Amino acid sequence: MLDVLAQSLTVLEQLAPLEPSLRSRRKSLAEEIGRATESVALNIAEERALIAKARGYITANDFAAVEAPLDRVRAMLFRLTR
């Protein structure tokens, strides 16, 4: 995984516990921060499952179930670009 993607996912994970507090104070700001941080990760690489895991929308087990097929797809796509 690209380091920049890993760092953007770390930001998502670190913001997740702060979101409820922020949302209770200013919902629109919380939503904008959520969209912006997700957008960064999505624009780096189309890693929706990673983002869903980082945001707490799916469990680690849910993610593990799709990680192997995702790795295979990534490898195939990488070979197509060579």
C-alpha positions as CSV (number, residue, x, y, z in Angstrom):
1,M,0.0,0.0,0.0
2,L,1.3,3.4,-0.8
3,D,2.5,5.3,2.3
4,V,0.4,8.3,1.4
5,L,-2.7,6.2,1.3
6,A,-1.7,4.6,4.6
7,Q,-1.3,8.0,6.2
8,S,-4.7,9.2,4.8
9,L,-6.3,6.1,6.3
10,T,-4.6,6.9,9.6
11,V,-6.2,10.4,9.6
12,L,-9.6,8.8,8.9
13,E,-9.1,6.4,11.9
14,Q,-8.0,9.2,14.2
15,L,-10.9,11.5,13.2
16,A,-13.6,8.8,13.7
17,P,-13.8,9.0,17.5
18,L,-13.8,12.9,17.3
19,E,-16.7,13.0,14.8
20,P,-19.6,12.6,17.3
21,S,-18.4,15.5,19.5
22,L,-17.8,17.7,16.5
23,R,-21.2,16.7,15.0
24,S,-23.0,17.7,18.2
25,R,-21.4,21.2,18.0
26,R,-21.5,21.8,14.2
27,K,-23.0,19.1,12.0
28,S,-22.1,20.8,8.7
29,L,-18.4,21.0,9.7
30,A,-18.4,17.4,10.8
31,E,-19.9,16.3,7.5
32,E,-17.4,18.4,5.5
33,I,-14.4,17.1,7.4
34,G,-15.7,13.5,6.8
35,R,-16.2,14.1,3.1
36,A,-12.8,15.8,2.7
37,T,-10.8,13.1,4.5
38,E,-12.6,10.3,2.6
39,S,-12.1,12.2,-0.6
40,V,-8.3,12.4,-0.1
41,A,-8.0,8.6,0.4
42,L,-10.4,7.8,-2.5
43,N,-8.5,10.1,-4.8
44,I,-5.1,8.4,-3.9
45,A,-6.4,5.0,-4.8
46,E,-9.9,3.6,-5.1
47,E,-9.8,1.8,-1.8
48,R,-13.4,2.0,-0.6
49,A,-13.1,-1.1,1.6
50,L,-10.1,0.3,3.4
51,I,-12.0,3.5,4.0
52,A,-15.1,1.7,5.3
53,K,-12.8,-0.1,7.7
54,A,-11.0,3.0,8.8
55,R,-14.3,4.8,9.4
56,G,-15.7,1.9,11.4
57,Y,-18.4,1.1,9.0
58,I,-17.2,-2.5,8.6
59,T,-15.4,-4.8,11.0
60,A,-11.9,-6.1,10.6
61,N,-13.4,-9.5,9.8
62,D,-15.5,-8.0,7.1
63,F,-12.4,-6.4,5.6
64,A,-10.4,-9.5,5.9
65,A,-13.0,-11.3,3.8
66,V,-12.4,-9.0,0.9
67,E,-8.7,-8.2,1.3
68,A,-7.4,-11.2,-0.5
69,P,-9.6,-10.7,-3.6
70,L,-8.7,-7.0,-3.6
71,D,-5.0,-7.8,-3.5
72,R,-5.4,-10.0,-6.5
73,V,-7.3,-7.3,-8.4
74,R,-4.6,-4.8,-7.5
75,A,-1.9,-7.1,-8.8
76,M,-3.8,-7.7,-12.1
77,L,-4.3,-4.0,-12.6
78,F,-0.7,-3.2,-11.8
79,R,0.5,-5.8,-14.4
80,L,-1.8,-4.1,-17.0
81,T,-0.1,-0.8,-16.5
82,R,3.4,-2.1,-17.1
